[in-house]
């Protein structure tokens, strides 16, 4: 019985891994406001959304020079998103 339960859990986990890695988020044409975009999770979200084709990214943080750095890095990486720093 335990083998059956472990097998079911393994199949469930495998299914979700396949679905996770085969579906791409679609942000084309979207305008996204990201707070805390100067570092950490906010910075990484900014970089990922710029790769996924968001139309416009609006970056907010208390540290404007750091936002400019994140914007510059996205542009250097070849983003097509319009990026506004606030």
N, C-alpha and C positions, 0 to 999 in steps of 0.2 A: 504493500500500500504506500509506503514512504517513497519507493522508487517512482511510483505513478505521480505523486505530488511533486517530487523534485523534477521529474521530466516535464510536467505541465508548467512549472515555474521557469525552467530553462527555455521552453518553447515560447512562453510569453515574453521573456526577456529578449530572446533572439528576434522575435517579431517586432518589438518596439525599437530595437537597435536598427533594424533594416528600414523601418519607416522613418526614423529620425535622420538617418544618413542619406536617404534617397529623396526627401522632400526639401525643397529650397524655399525659404521665406520670400514672399513677393512684396517688395516695397516700391515698385515702379510707380512713379507719379504721386507718391505720398509726400506730405510735408511733415517733418518730425521735429519736435522740440525736445532737446536733451538737456536736462539740468545736471550740473556737476560734471560737465564734459571735459574739464581740464585735466583729470587724472582718474586712475582706477577704472572701475566698471564703466563709468560714463564715457571715458576716453575710448575704451575698447568697443562699446556700443556704437559710438560715433564712427569709428573706423569700419566696423562690420556693416553698418547701415549704408555707408558710402559705397561699399562694394556691392551691396544688393540693389543699387539703383534708385535710392530715394531721390525724388525730384529736388527737394530742398531740405537742408539740415539747419536748424537754428540752435546754436550752442550757447548755453548760459553757464556762468560761473562767476565767482568773485575775483578770480585771477585771469584777467584779460590777456596778459602776455602768454600764459599757458594755453589759453584757447586759440590764440594766433598760431602757436606752435602745432597744436593738434590739427588746425585747419591746413597749415602748410604741409604737414605730413600726409594728410589725405590727398591734397593736390599733387604732391610728388608721387604718390602711389597710383595716380591716374584716375581719380574719381571724376565722374561727370555730374555729380550733385552740386547744386548751388549751396554754398556754406556761408551762413551769416553768424557773426559773433556778437553777443550782447553781454 
